[in-house]
């Protein structure tokens, strides 16, 4: 007599050891500490912005006579805005336009150069590539203030000081952006995809512009935002390179107003104008992050479903 063996048998359930109460208590304490740390971080970043927003609604007397995180007796926001854009013939408009020009050109150019360099270092093997990448890593450690004097002497010898190029050209170089794109391109761009494109007869430039750029989009946006913020908030480089007030970015211009207000002599009314200018100068950066974050999300979603 023969017996048949079933093709599949139901597996016996695996008994799991009960979770100890001590482990659950530790997890709860860890979760509480992490939540507390997150809220402290949120407060650290949002409280100064809240203080700046409230300060723009006060006149100069309320600015020093009232609590910083509460409103004054009168709502002077629109008066402060009017004073900001009319003071000294409306020079703040020019400063904002200069800042937008410096930041947009520099961030786009730096993102493109960093993307091309990072892609080349990640996907091509050439003699000296490791040395080049090591030099780039080392340059990240050099503080920008140490490069200020050599940069100024170099641009002075080329007669480029007190021009827009003295701000744009140094900002096109982003060693951290090259490092970031090199690391990102190593995983985001599949080598087999590049080989398939080469087999189909596509050239290297076509592969980079039609395949590489699409896969590197989240990294490009990241570098662009980093460089946008760095150039927008740059103070030291324009301070040493520029002498003409009409070429100043908003950082240097507001610093001059702040110095005038701190010197006294009846100019202390500028404090409310300076704070209002600082508030207005932050708004484009916030709008940029809100607008560009969708490219991060779409890039991450594309990478998550890629087989």
C-alpha atoms as an extended CHARMM CRD file, in Angstrom:
* protein
*
       307  EXT
         1         1  UNK       CA              0.0000000000        0.0000000000        0.0000000000  PROA      1               0.0000000000
         2         2  UNK       CA              1.3750000000        3.3510000000       -0.9760000000  PROA      2               0.0000000000
         3         3  UNK       CA              0.8370000000        6.6800000000        0.6890000000  PROA      3               0.0000000000
         4         4  UNK       CA              0.8930000000       10.0520000000       -0.9870000000  PROA      4               0.0000000000
         5         5  UNK       CA              2.6660000000       13.0360000000        0.4220000000  PROA      5               0.0000000000
         6         6  UNK       CA              0.8690000000       16.3590000000        0.0430000000  PROA      6               0.0000000000
         7         7  UNK       CA              2.6420000000       18.9230000000       -2.0700000000  PROA      7               0.0000000000
         8         8  UNK       CA              2.3170000000       21.6060000000        0.5810000000  PROA      8               0.0000000000
         9         9  UNK       CA              1.7760000000       21.3070000000        4.2570000000  PROA      9               0.0000000000
        10        10  UNK       CA              0.6590000000       24.1100000000        6.5050000000  PROA      10              0.0000000000
        11        11  UNK       CA              3.5740000000       25.3870000000        8.5100000000  PROA      11              0.0000000000
        12        12  UNK       CA              3.2110000000       25.3450000000       12.2230000000  PROA      12              0.0000000000
        13        13  UNK       CA              2.9880000000       28.8220000000       13.7230000000  PROA      13              0.0000000000
        14        14  UNK       CA              6.2260000000       30.0320000000       15.2210000000  PROA      14              0.0000000000
        15        15  UNK       CA              5.8680000000       30.9690000000       18.8310000000  PROA      15              0.0000000000
        16        16  UNK       CA              7.1820000000       34.4540000000       19.5490000000  PROA      16              0.0000000000
        17        17  UNK       CA              8.4780000000       35.3000000000       22.9490000000  PROA      17              0.0000000000
        18        18  UNK       CA              6.3500000000       37.8270000000       24.7630000000  PROA      18              0.0000000000
        19        19  UNK       CA              7.6950000000       41.3450000000       24.7240000000  PROA      19              0.0000000000
        20        20  UNK       CA              9.1550000000       42.3230000000       28.0400000000  PROA      20              0.0000000000
        21        21  UNK       CA              7.6700000000       45.2570000000       29.8380000000  PROA      21              0.0000000000
        22        22  UNK       CA             11.1020000000       46.7530000000       30.4040000000  PROA      22              0.0000000000
        23        23  UNK       CA             11.7510000000       46.9450000000       26.6390000000  PROA      23              0.0000000000
        24        24  UNK       CA              8.4280000000       48.6430000000       26.0280000000  PROA      24              0.0000000000
        25        25  UNK       CA              9.2060000000       51.1950000000       28.7310000000  PROA      25              0.0000000000
        26        26  UNK       CA             12.6020000000       51.9120000000       27.1810000000  PROA      26              0.0000000000
        27        27  UNK       CA             11.0280000000       52.3630000000       23.7350000000  PROA      27              0.0000000000
        28        28  UNK       CA              8.4830000000       54.7670000000       25.1990000000  PROA      28              0.0000000000
        29        29  UNK       CA             11.1760000000       56.8140000000       26.9550000000  PROA      29              0.0000000000
        30        30  UNK       CA             13.2470000000       56.9030000000       23.7520000000  PROA      30              0.0000000000
        31        31  UNK       CA             10.2340000000       58.0460000000       21.7440000000  PROA      31              0.0000000000
        32        32  UNK       CA              9.4770000000       60.7700000000       24.2970000000  PROA      32              0.0000000000
        33        33  UNK       CA             13.0650000000       62.0390000000       24.2050000000  PROA      33              0.0000000000
        34        34  UNK       CA             13.1120000000       62.0930000000       20.4080000000  PROA      34              0.0000000000
        35        35  UNK       CA              9.8060000000       63.9480000000       20.3030000000  PROA      35              0.0000000000
        36        36  UNK       CA             11.0890000000       66.4730000000       22.8190000000  PROA      36              0.0000000000
        37        37  UNK       CA             14.2640000000       66.9530000000       20.7840000000  PROA      37              0.0000000000
        38        38  UNK       CA             12.2290000000       67.5390000000       17.6110000000  PROA      38              0.0000000000
        39        39  UNK       CA             10.0820000000       70.1840000000       19.2890000000  PROA      39              0.0000000000
        40        40  UNK       CA             13.1550000000       71.9200000000       20.6990000000  PROA      40              0.0000000000
        41        41  UNK       CA             14.6550000000       71.9830000000       17.2050000000  PROA      41              0.0000000000
        42        42  UNK       CA             11.4360000000       73.3880000000       15.7600000000  PROA      42              0.0000000000
        43        43  UNK       CA             11.3760000000       76.1220000000       18.4040000000  PROA      43              0.0000000000
        44        44  UNK       CA             15.0530000000       76.9070000000       17.7950000000  PROA      44              0.0000000000
        45        45  UNK       CA             14.3810000000       77.6100000000       14.1180000000  PROA      45              0.0000000000
        46        46  UNK       CA             10.9110000000       79.1480000000       14.3200000000  PROA      46              0.0000000000
        47        47  UNK       CA             11.1940000000       81.4640000000       17.3380000000  PROA      47              0.0000000000
        48        48  UNK       CA             13.6550000000       83.8780000000       15.6200000000  PROA      48              0.0000000000
        49        49  UNK       CA             11.4180000000       83.9660000000       12.5520000000  PROA      49              0.0000000000
        50        50  UNK       CA              8.3850000000       84.6130000000       14.7630000000  PROA      50              0.0000000000
        51        51  UNK       CA             10.2550000000       87.3980000000       16.5710000000  PROA      51              0.0000000000
        52        52  UNK       CA             11.2310000000       88.9700000000       13.2320000000  PROA      52              0.0000000000
        53        53  UNK       CA              7.6610000000       88.7720000000       11.9330000000  PROA      53              0.0000000000
        54        54  UNK       CA              6.2240000000       90.4240000000       15.0520000000  PROA      54              0.0000000000
        55        55  UNK       CA              8.9410000000       93.0960000000       15.0390000000  PROA      55              0.0000000000
        56        56  UNK       CA              7.9090000000       94.2430000000       11.5710000000  PROA      56              0.0000000000
        57        57  UNK       CA              4.5330000000       95.3060000000       13.0150000000  PROA      57              0.0000000000
        58        58  UNK       CA              6.0720000000       97.7430000000       15.5280000000  PROA      58              0.0000000000
        59        59  UNK       CA              7.3900000000      101.2460000000       15.2650000000  PROA      59              0.0000000000
        60        60  UNK       CA             10.7600000000      102.1140000000       16.7150000000  PROA      60              0.0000000000
        61        61  UNK       CA              9.3920000000      103.1000000000       20.1520000000  PROA      61              0.0000000000
        62        62  UNK       CA              7.4080000000       99.8690000000       20.5710000000  PROA      62              0.0000000000
        63        63  UNK       CA             10.3780000000       97.8870000000       19.3430000000  PROA      63              0.0000000000
        64        64  UNK       CA             12.3410000000       98.6600000000       22.4860000000  PROA      64              0.0000000000
        65        65  UNK       CA              9.4710000000       99.1780000000       24.9390000000  PROA      65              0.0000000000
        66        66  UNK       CA              7.5200000000       95.9380000000       24.4530000000  PROA      66              0.0000000000
        67        67  UNK       CA              8.1930000000       92.2210000000       24.7490000000  PROA      67              0.0000000000
        68        68  UNK       CA              9.8480000000       90.8720000000       21.6240000000  PROA      68              0.0000000000
        69        69  UNK       CA              7.3960000000       88.0230000000       21.0510000000  PROA      69              0.0000000000
        70        70  UNK       CA              4.2760000000       90.1520000000       21.3910000000  PROA      70              0.0000000000
        71        71  UNK       CA              2.7590000000       92.9820000000       19.3880000000  PROA      71              0.0000000000
        72        72  UNK       CA              3.0850000000       96.6690000000       20.1930000000  PROA      72              0.0000000000
        73        73  UNK       CA              0.4460000000       99.3080000000       20.7690000000  PROA      73              0.0000000000
        74        74  UNK       CA             -0.0040000000      100.0830000000       17.0730000000  PROA      74              0.0000000000
        75        75  UNK       CA              0.0990000000       97.9150000000       13.9640000000  PROA      75              0.0000000000
        76        76  UNK       CA              2.7840000000       99.5860000000       11.8490000000  PROA      76              0.0000000000
        77        77  UNK       CA              3.5140000000       96.8360000000        9.3350000000  PROA      77              0.0000000000
        78        78  UNK       CA              2.3300000000       98.6930000000        6.2400000000  PROA      78              0.0000000000
        79        79  UNK       CA              4.0060000000      101.9180000000        7.3550000000  PROA      79              0.0000000000
        80        80  UNK       CA              7.2740000000      100.0250000000        7.8030000000  PROA      80              0.0000000000
        81        81  UNK       CA              6.9050000000       98.4740000000        4.3540000000  PROA      81              0.0000000000
        82        82  UNK       CA              6.3140000000      101.8920000000        2.8220000000  PROA      82              0.0000000000
        83        83  UNK       CA              9.3320000000      103.3330000000        4.6160000000  PROA      83              0.0000000000
        84        84  UNK       CA             11.4800000000      100.4050000000        3.5170000000  PROA      84              0.0000000000
        85        85  UNK       CA             10.7620000000      100.8140000000       -0.1890000000  PROA      85              0.0000000000
        86        86  UNK       CA             10.9840000000      104.6170000000       -0.2160000000  PROA      86              0.0000000000
        87        87  UNK       CA             14.0100000000      105.2460000000        2.0150000000  PROA      87              0.0000000000
        88        88  UNK       CA             17.0130000000      106.6690000000        0.1310000000  PROA      88              0.0000000000
        89        89  UNK       CA             15.1020000000      106.7950000000       -3.1140000000  PROA      89              0.0000000000
        90        90  UNK       CA             13.9450000000      103.1840000000       -2.9430000000  PROA      90              0.0000000000
        91        91  UNK       CA             17.4320000000      101.6900000000       -3.0550000000  PROA      91              0.0000000000
        92        92  UNK       CA             16.1140000000       98.5490000000       -1.3520000000  PROA      92              0.0000000000
        93        93  UNK       CA             14.4400000000       97.5870000000       -4.6430000000  PROA      93              0.0000000000
        94        94  UNK       CA             17.8440000000       97.6550000000       -6.3420000000  PROA      94              0.0000000000
        95        95  UNK       CA             19.4310000000       95.6180000000       -3.5700000000  PROA      95              0.0000000000
        96        96  UNK       CA             16.7490000000       92.9460000000       -3.8520000000  PROA      96              0.0000000000
        97        97  UNK       CA             17.1120000000       92.7660000000       -7.6370000000  PROA      97              0.0000000000
        98        98  UNK       CA             20.8770000000       92.4500000000       -7.2580000000  PROA      98              0.0000000000
        99        99  UNK       CA             20.4650000000       89.6710000000       -4.7160000000  PROA      99              0.0000000000
       100       100  UNK       CA             18.0430000000       87.7680000000       -6.9320000000  PROA      100             0.0000000000
       101       101  UNK       CA             20.4060000000       88.0920000000       -9.8900000000  PROA      101             0.0000000000
       102       102  UNK       CA             23.4630000000       86.9740000000       -7.9270000000  PROA      102             0.0000000000
       103       103  UNK       CA             21.6660000000       84.0710000000       -6.2720000000  PROA      103             0.0000000000
       104       104  UNK       CA             19.8360000000       82.7050000000       -9.3300000000  PROA      104             0.0000000000
       105       105  UNK       CA             22.7880000000       82.8520000000      -11.7320000000  PROA      105             0.0000000000
       106       106  UNK       CA             25.2200000000       81.4820000000       -9.1590000000  PROA      106             0.0000000000
       107       107  UNK       CA             22.9790000000       78.6670000000       -7.9270000000  PROA      107             0.0000000000
       108       108  UNK       CA             21.9960000000       77.4650000000      -11.3990000000  PROA      108             0.0000000000
       109       109  UNK       CA             25.5750000000       77.6490000000      -12.6520000000  PROA      109             0.0000000000
       110       110  UNK       CA             26.9890000000       75.9580000000       -9.5560000000  PROA      110             0.0000000000
       111       111  UNK       CA             24.3840000000       73.1820000000       -9.7370000000  PROA      111             0.0000000000
       112       112  UNK       CA             25.1640000000       72.4790000000      -13.3980000000  PROA      112             0.0000000000
       113       113  UNK       CA             28.9300000000       72.4810000000      -12.8900000000  PROA      113             0.0000000000
       114       114  UNK       CA             28.6850000000       70.3320000000       -9.7660000000  PROA      114             0.0000000000
       115       115  UNK       CA             26.3820000000       67.8820000000      -11.5490000000  PROA      115             0.0000000000
       116       116  UNK       CA             28.7110000000       67.5040000000      -14.5250000000  PROA      116             0.0000000000
       117       117  UNK       CA             31.7890000000       67.1120000000      -12.3070000000  PROA      117             0.0000000000
       118       118  UNK       CA             30.1120000000       64.7110000000       -9.8840000000  PROA      118             0.0000000000
       119       119  UNK       CA             28.7260000000       62.5900000000      -12.7250000000  PROA      119             0.0000000000
       120       120  UNK       CA             32.1480000000       62.3850000000      -14.3780000000  PROA      120             0.0000000000
       121       121  UNK       CA             33.8910000000       61.4230000000      -11.1370000000  PROA      121             0.0000000000
       122       122  UNK       CA             31.2900000000       58.7690000000      -10.3680000000  PROA      122             0.0000000000
       123       123  UNK       CA             30.8250000000       57.1400000000      -13.7830000000  PROA      123             0.0000000000
       124       124  UNK       CA             34.1790000000       57.4650000000      -15.5320000000  PROA      124             0.0000000000
       125       125  UNK       CA             37.5230000000       55.9530000000      -14.6380000000  PROA      125             0.0000000000
       126       126  UNK       CA             40.4490000000       58.1420000000      -15.6270000000  PROA      126             0.0000000000
       127       127  UNK       CA             43.9730000000       58.7230000000      -14.4340000000  PROA      127             0.0000000000
       128       128  UNK       CA             44.0920000000       61.1530000000      -11.5130000000  PROA      128             0.0000000000
       129       129  UNK       CA             40.3870000000       60.8970000000      -10.7340000000  PROA      129             0.0000000000
       130       130  UNK       CA             41.0250000000       59.8320000000       -7.1420000000  PROA      130             0.0000000000
       131       131  UNK       CA             43.4770000000       62.6900000000       -6.6510000000  PROA      131             0.0000000000
       132       132  UNK       CA             40.9920000000       65.2080000000       -8.0550000000  PROA      132             0.0000000000
       133       133  UNK       CA             38.2550000000       63.9620000000       -5.7360000000  PROA      133             0.0000000000
       134       134  UNK       CA             40.6300000000       64.1030000000       -2.7670000000  PROA      134             0.0000000000
       135       135  UNK       CA             41.5160000000       67.7130000000       -3.5840000000  PROA      135             0.0000000000
       136       136  UNK       CA             37.8070000000       68.5560000000       -3.7620000000  PROA      136             0.0000000000
       137       137  UNK       CA             37.2370000000       66.9300000000       -0.3680000000  PROA      137             0.0000000000
       138       138  UNK       CA             40.1440000000       68.8940000000        1.0770000000  PROA      138             0.0000000000
       139       139  UNK       CA             38.8550000000       72.1760000000       -0.3100000000  PROA      139             0.0000000000
       140       140  UNK       CA             35.6140000000       71.6810000000        1.6100000000  PROA      140             0.0000000000
       141       141  UNK       CA             37.6040000000       71.9600000000        4.8360000000  PROA      141             0.0000000000
       142       142  UNK       CA             39.1020000000       75.3500000000        3.8920000000  PROA      142             0.0000000000
       143       143  UNK       CA             37.0830000000       78.2220000000        5.4650000000  PROA      143             0.0000000000
       144       144  UNK       CA             35.8060000000       80.8230000000        3.0310000000  PROA      144             0.0000000000
       145       145  UNK       CA             37.3640000000       83.6380000000        5.0550000000  PROA      145             0.0000000000
       146       146  UNK       CA             40.8080000000       82.1880000000        4.3660000000  PROA      146             0.0000000000
       147       147  UNK       CA             40.1520000000       82.5000000000        0.6260000000  PROA      147             0.0000000000
       148       148  UNK       CA             38.8420000000       86.0630000000        0.8030000000  PROA      148             0.0000000000
       149       149  UNK       CA             42.1710000000       87.8720000000        0.4180000000  PROA      149             0.0000000000
       150       150  UNK       CA             43.5530000000       85.6430000000       -2.3890000000  PROA      150             0.0000000000
       151       151  UNK       CA             40.2390000000       85.9250000000       -4.2150000000  PROA      151             0.0000000000
       152       152  UNK       CA             40.2450000000       89.7030000000       -3.8980000000  PROA      152             0.0000000000
       153       153  UNK       CA             43.8360000000       89.9790000000       -5.1580000000  PROA      153             0.0000000000
       154       154  UNK       CA             43.0610000000       87.7070000000       -8.0870000000  PROA      154             0.0000000000
       155       155  UNK       CA             40.0050000000       89.7030000000       -9.1410000000  PROA      155             0.0000000000
       156       156  UNK       CA             41.7850000000       93.0050000000       -8.5660000000  PROA      156             0.0000000000
       157       157  UNK       CA             44.5540000000       91.9020000000      -10.9310000000  PROA      157             0.0000000000
       158       158  UNK       CA             41.8810000000       91.0930000000      -13.5230000000  PROA      158             0.0000000000
       159       159  UNK       CA             40.0930000000       94.4570000000      -12.9380000000  PROA      159             0.0000000000
       160       160  UNK       CA             36.8950000000       92.6590000000      -11.9450000000  PROA      160             0.0000000000
       161       161  UNK       CA             36.3970000000       94.1210000000       -8.4640000000  PROA      161             0.0000000000
       162       162  UNK       CA             33.3220000000       96.2940000000       -7.9650000000  PROA      162             0.0000000000
       163       163  UNK       CA             31.5120000000       94.3880000000      -10.7210000000  PROA      163             0.0000000000
       164       164  UNK       CA             28.8000000000       91.7550000000      -10.7050000000  PROA      164             0.0000000000
       165       165  UNK       CA             31.3430000000       89.1600000000      -11.8500000000  PROA      165             0.0000000000
       166       166  UNK       CA             33.2190000000       89.5230000000       -8.5720000000  PROA      166             0.0000000000
       167       167  UNK       CA             30.1870000000       87.9670000000       -6.8660000000  PROA      167             0.0000000000
       168       168  UNK       CA             28.9870000000       85.5320000000       -9.5330000000  PROA      168             0.0000000000
       169       169  UNK       CA             32.2300000000       83.8570000000      -10.5900000000  PROA      169             0.0000000000
       170       170  UNK       CA             33.4080000000       82.7500000000       -7.0980000000  PROA      170             0.0000000000
       171       171  UNK       CA             29.9040000000       81.5180000000       -6.3220000000  PROA      171             0.0000000000
       172       172  UNK       CA             29.9330000000       79.1570000000       -9.3050000000  PROA      172             0.0000000000
       173       173  UNK       CA             32.4480000000       76.9290000000       -7.5180000000  PROA      173             0.0000000000
       174       174  UNK       CA             30.8390000000       74.5630000000       -5.0000000000  PROA      174             0.0000000000
       175       175  UNK       CA             33.1730000000       71.8030000000       -3.7400000000  PROA      175             0.0000000000
       176       176  UNK       CA             30.4800000000       70.4590000000       -1.4490000000  PROA      176             0.0000000000
       177       177  UNK       CA             28.0800000000       70.3400000000       -4.3900000000  PROA      177             0.0000000000
       178       178  UNK       CA             30.5810000000       68.3000000000       -6.4190000000  PROA      178             0.0000000000
       179       179  UNK       CA             31.0430000000       65.8990000000       -3.5060000000  PROA      179             0.0000000000
       180       180  UNK       CA             27.2910000000       65.5610000000       -3.0190000000  PROA      180             0.0000000000
       181       181  UNK       CA             26.6170000000       64.9050000000       -6.7040000000  PROA      181             0.0000000000
       182       182  UNK       CA             29.4720000000       62.4070000000       -6.9490000000  PROA      182             0.0000000000
       183       183  UNK       CA             28.0390000000       60.3670000000       -4.0710000000  PROA      183             0.0000000000
       184       184  UNK       CA             24.4810000000       60.6860000000       -5.3850000000  PROA      184             0.0000000000
       185       185  UNK       CA             25.3500000000       59.8120000000       -8.9990000000  PROA      185             0.0000000000
       186       186  UNK       CA             27.1900000000       56.6610000000       -7.9360000000  PROA      186             0.0000000000
       187       187  UNK       CA             23.8850000000       55.0860000000       -6.8160000000  PROA      187             0.0000000000
       188       188  UNK       CA             21.2380000000       57.0010000000       -8.7600000000  PROA      188             0.0000000000
       189       189  UNK       CA             22.5930000000       56.2800000000      -12.2560000000  PROA      189             0.0000000000
       190       190  UNK       CA             22.8070000000       52.5580000000      -13.0440000000  PROA      190             0.0000000000
       191       191  UNK       CA             25.8790000000       51.5380000000      -15.0320000000  PROA      191             0.0000000000
       192       192  UNK       CA             23.8810000000       48.9490000000      -17.0000000000  PROA      192             0.0000000000
       193       193  UNK       CA             21.5600000000       51.6960000000      -18.2060000000  PROA      193             0.0000000000
       194       194  UNK       CA             24.5240000000       53.6970000000      -19.4940000000  PROA      194             0.0000000000
       195       195  UNK       CA             25.9630000000       50.6270000000      -21.2400000000  PROA      195             0.0000000000
       196       196  UNK       CA             22.6200000000       49.9670000000      -22.9220000000  PROA      196             0.0000000000
       197       197  UNK       CA             22.5380000000       53.5460000000      -24.1920000000  PROA      197             0.0000000000
       198       198  UNK       CA             26.0830000000       53.1950000000      -25.5570000000  PROA      198             0.0000000000
       199       199  UNK       CA             25.1470000000       49.9510000000      -27.3220000000  PROA      199             0.0000000000
       200       200  UNK       CA             22.2610000000       51.7960000000      -28.9790000000  PROA      200             0.0000000000
       201       201  UNK       CA             24.7640000000       54.3160000000      -30.3440000000  PROA      201             0.0000000000
       202       202  UNK       CA             24.1540000000       57.2540000000      -27.9940000000  PROA      202             0.0000000000
       203       203  UNK       CA             27.0970000000       59.5550000000      -27.3570000000  PROA      203             0.0000000000
       204       204  UNK       CA             28.3250000000       60.5070000000      -23.9050000000  PROA      204             0.0000000000
       205       205  UNK       CA             26.8680000000       64.0100000000      -23.9980000000  PROA      205             0.0000000000
       206       206  UNK       CA             23.5030000000       62.7010000000      -25.1280000000  PROA      206             0.0000000000
       207       207  UNK       CA             23.5500000000       60.0780000000      -22.3840000000  PROA      207             0.0000000000
       208       208  UNK       CA             24.3220000000       62.7250000000      -19.7840000000  PROA      208             0.0000000000
       209       209  UNK       CA             21.6480000000       65.1860000000      -20.9090000000  PROA      209             0.0000000000
       210       210  UNK       CA             18.8670000000       62.6950000000      -21.6610000000  PROA      210             0.0000000000
       211       211  UNK       CA             19.4560000000       60.0630000000      -18.9650000000  PROA      211             0.0000000000
       212       212  UNK       CA             21.8160000000       61.3970000000      -16.3300000000  PROA      212             0.0000000000
       213       213  UNK       CA             20.1220000000       64.7220000000      -15.6840000000  PROA      213             0.0000000000
       214       214  UNK       CA             16.7030000000       63.1100000000      -15.2410000000  PROA      214             0.0000000000
       215       215  UNK       CA             17.9700000000       60.5890000000      -12.7170000000  PROA      215             0.0000000000
       216       216  UNK       CA             19.9940000000       63.2330000000      -10.8780000000  PROA      216             0.0000000000
       217       217  UNK       CA             17.1380000000       65.7530000000      -10.5910000000  PROA      217             0.0000000000
       218       218  UNK       CA             16.6750000000       65.4930000000       -6.7730000000  PROA      218             0.0000000000
       219       219  UNK       CA             20.4180000000       65.9330000000       -6.2270000000  PROA      219             0.0000000000
       220       220  UNK       CA             20.5230000000       68.8970000000       -8.6100000000  PROA      220             0.0000000000
       221       221  UNK       CA             17.7060000000       70.5950000000       -6.7200000000  PROA      221             0.0000000000
       222       222  UNK       CA             19.5180000000       69.9630000000       -3.4330000000  PROA      222             0.0000000000
       223       223  UNK       CA             22.7450000000       71.5600000000       -4.6570000000  PROA      223             0.0000000000
       224       224  UNK       CA             20.7960000000       74.4210000000       -6.2140000000  PROA      224             0.0000000000
       225       225  UNK       CA             19.0350000000       75.1980000000       -2.9430000000  PROA      225             0.0000000000
       226       226  UNK       CA             22.2350000000       74.9940000000       -0.9200000000  PROA      226             0.0000000000
       227       227  UNK       CA             24.0100000000       77.3820000000       -3.2640000000  PROA      227             0.0000000000
       228       228  UNK       CA             20.9530000000       79.6380000000       -3.5080000000  PROA      228             0.0000000000
       229       229  UNK       CA             20.8690000000       80.0750000000        0.2590000000  PROA      229             0.0000000000
       230       230  UNK       CA             24.6550000000       80.4890000000        0.4800000000  PROA      230             0.0000000000
       231       231  UNK       CA             24.7450000000       83.2000000000       -2.1870000000  PROA      231             0.0000000000
       232       232  UNK       CA             21.6030000000       84.9250000000       -0.9060000000  PROA      232             0.0000000000
       233       233  UNK       CA             23.0350000000       85.1660000000        2.6100000000  PROA      233             0.0000000000
       234       234  UNK       CA             26.5900000000       85.9070000000        1.4870000000  PROA      234             0.0000000000
       235       235  UNK       CA             27.8990000000       88.9840000000        3.2570000000  PROA      235             0.0000000000
       236       236  UNK       CA             31.6860000000       88.8510000000        3.4550000000  PROA      236             0.0000000000
       237       237  UNK       CA             32.4440000000       88.4290000000       -0.2580000000  PROA      237             0.0000000000
       238       238  UNK       CA             30.2820000000       91.3740000000       -1.4470000000  PROA      238             0.0000000000
       239       239  UNK       CA             31.6070000000       93.4740000000        1.4300000000  PROA      239             0.0000000000
       240       240  UNK       CA             35.2200000000       93.2090000000        0.2460000000  PROA      240             0.0000000000
       241       241  UNK       CA             34.4980000000       93.1370000000       -3.4960000000  PROA      241             0.0000000000
       242       242  UNK       CA             31.9520000000       95.9310000000       -3.9600000000  PROA      242             0.0000000000
       243       243  UNK       CA             32.1960000000       99.6700000000       -3.3580000000  PROA      243             0.0000000000
       244       244  UNK       CA             29.2420000000      100.9740000000       -5.3810000000  PROA      244             0.0000000000
       245       245  UNK       CA             25.9860000000      100.9950000000       -3.3440000000  PROA      245             0.0000000000
       246       246  UNK       CA             23.9070000000      100.2690000000       -6.4540000000  PROA      246             0.0000000000
       247       247  UNK       CA             25.6740000000       96.8820000000       -6.7470000000  PROA      247             0.0000000000
       248       248  UNK       CA             25.1700000000       95.8550000000       -3.1130000000  PROA      248             0.0000000000
       249       249  UNK       CA             23.1090000000       92.7790000000       -2.2690000000  PROA      249             0.0000000000
       250       250  UNK       CA             20.5150000000       93.1090000000        0.4350000000  PROA      250             0.0000000000
       251       251  UNK       CA             22.8480000000       91.7210000000        3.1270000000  PROA      251             0.0000000000
       252       252  UNK       CA             25.4460000000       94.4680000000        2.7130000000  PROA      252             0.0000000000
       253       253  UNK       CA             22.8420000000       97.1740000000        2.2400000000  PROA      253             0.0000000000
       254       254  UNK       CA             20.9240000000       96.2970000000        5.4030000000  PROA      254             0.0000000000
       255       255  UNK       CA             24.2070000000       96.0540000000        7.3190000000  PROA      255             0.0000000000
       256       256  UNK       CA             25.0200000000       99.6160000000        6.2980000000  PROA      256             0.0000000000
       257       257  UNK       CA             21.6160000000      100.8040000000        7.4960000000  PROA      257             0.0000000000
       258       258  UNK       CA             22.1330000000       98.8790000000       10.7220000000  PROA      258             0.0000000000
       259       259  UNK       CA             25.4890000000      100.5850000000       11.2320000000  PROA      259             0.0000000000
       260       260  UNK       CA             23.9210000000      103.9830000000       10.6280000000  PROA      260             0.0000000000
       261       261  UNK       CA             21.1450000000      103.2290000000       13.1150000000  PROA      261             0.0000000000
       262       262  UNK       CA             23.5880000000      101.9680000000       15.7400000000  PROA      262             0.0000000000
       263       263  UNK       CA             25.6800000000      105.1250000000       15.3860000000  PROA      263             0.0000000000
       264       264  UNK       CA             22.7490000000      107.2060000000       16.6590000000  PROA      264             0.0000000000
       265       265  UNK       CA             22.4330000000      110.8260000000       15.6600000000  PROA      265             0.0000000000
       266       266  UNK       CA             18.6980000000      110.6340000000       15.0450000000  PROA      266             0.0000000000
       267       267  UNK       CA             18.9870000000      107.6270000000       12.7380000000  PROA      267             0.0000000000
       268       268  UNK       CA             17.7610000000      105.0600000000       15.2590000000  PROA      268             0.0000000000
       269       269  UNK       CA             14.3900000000      105.0890000000       13.5230000000  PROA      269             0.0000000000
       270       270  UNK       CA             16.1100000000      102.8520000000       10.9660000000  PROA      270             0.0000000000
       271       271  UNK       CA             15.9190000000       99.8600000000       13.3080000000  PROA      271             0.0000000000
       272       272  UNK       CA             12.3200000000       99.0850000000       12.3420000000  PROA      272             0.0000000000
       273       273  UNK       CA             13.1920000000       99.6030000000        8.6700000000  PROA      273             0.0000000000
       274       274  UNK       CA             16.1470000000       97.2200000000        8.8980000000  PROA      274             0.0000000000
       275       275  UNK       CA             14.0390000000       94.5370000000       10.5740000000  PROA      275             0.0000000000
       276       276  UNK       CA             11.3240000000       94.9350000000        7.9500000000  PROA      276             0.0000000000
       277       277  UNK       CA             13.9530000000       94.6150000000        5.2260000000  PROA      277             0.0000000000
       278       278  UNK       CA             15.2700000000       91.4340000000        6.8440000000  PROA      278             0.0000000000
       279       279  UNK       CA             11.7480000000       90.0190000000        6.9220000000  PROA      279             0.0000000000
       280       280  UNK       CA             11.1290000000       90.8360000000        3.2620000000  PROA      280             0.0000000000
       281       281  UNK       CA             14.4870000000       89.3660000000        2.2290000000  PROA      281             0.0000000000
       282       282  UNK       CA             13.5930000000       86.0150000000        3.8320000000  PROA      282             0.0000000000
       283       283  UNK       CA             10.3340000000       85.5880000000        1.9220000000  PROA      283             0.0000000000
       284       284  UNK       CA             11.8910000000       84.6490000000       -1.4710000000  PROA      284             0.0000000000
       285       285  UNK       CA             13.9380000000       81.8940000000        0.1760000000  PROA      285             0.0000000000
       286       286  UNK       CA             10.8360000000       80.4490000000        1.8280000000  PROA      286             0.0000000000
       287       287  UNK       CA              8.9960000000       80.5740000000       -1.4920000000  PROA      287             0.0000000000
       288       288  UNK       CA             11.9150000000       78.8220000000       -3.2220000000  PROA      288             0.0000000000
       289       289  UNK       CA             11.8730000000       75.9380000000       -0.7390000000  PROA      289             0.0000000000
       290       290  UNK       CA              8.1040000000       75.5490000000       -1.0340000000  PROA      290             0.0000000000
       291       291  UNK       CA              8.2460000000       75.5740000000       -4.8350000000  PROA      291             0.0000000000
       292       292  UNK       CA             11.2370000000       73.2400000000       -5.2450000000  PROA      292             0.0000000000
       293       293  UNK       CA             10.3300000000       70.6450000000       -2.6250000000  PROA      293             0.0000000000
       294       294  UNK       CA              8.0000000000       68.9030000000       -5.0750000000  PROA      294             0.0000000000
       295       295  UNK       CA             11.0260000000       67.9700000000       -7.1830000000  PROA      295             0.0000000000
       296       296  UNK       CA             12.5100000000       66.2540000000       -4.1490000000  PROA      296             0.0000000000
       297       297  UNK       CA              9.2880000000       64.3450000000       -3.5600000000  PROA      297             0.0000000000
       298       298  UNK       CA              8.8520000000       63.3380000000       -7.2010000000  PROA      298             0.0000000000
       299       299  UNK       CA             12.4820000000       62.2110000000       -7.4210000000  PROA      299             0.0000000000
       300       300  UNK       CA             12.2480000000       60.1160000000       -4.2850000000  PROA      300             0.0000000000
       301       301  UNK       CA              9.0070000000       58.5360000000       -5.4900000000  PROA      301             0.0000000000
       302       302  UNK       CA             10.5860000000       57.6950000000       -8.8430000000  PROA      302             0.0000000000
       303       303  UNK       CA             13.5680000000       56.0670000000       -7.1320000000  PROA      303             0.0000000000
       304       304  UNK       CA             11.2820000000       54.1100000000       -4.8110000000  PROA      304             0.0000000000
       305       305  UNK       CA              9.4100000000       52.3520000000       -7.6500000000  PROA      305             0.0000000000
       306       306  UNK       CA             12.4190000000       51.7860000000       -9.8970000000  PROA      306             0.0000000000
       307       307  UNK       CA             13.0970000000       48.1040000000      -10.3960000000  PROA      307             0.0000000000
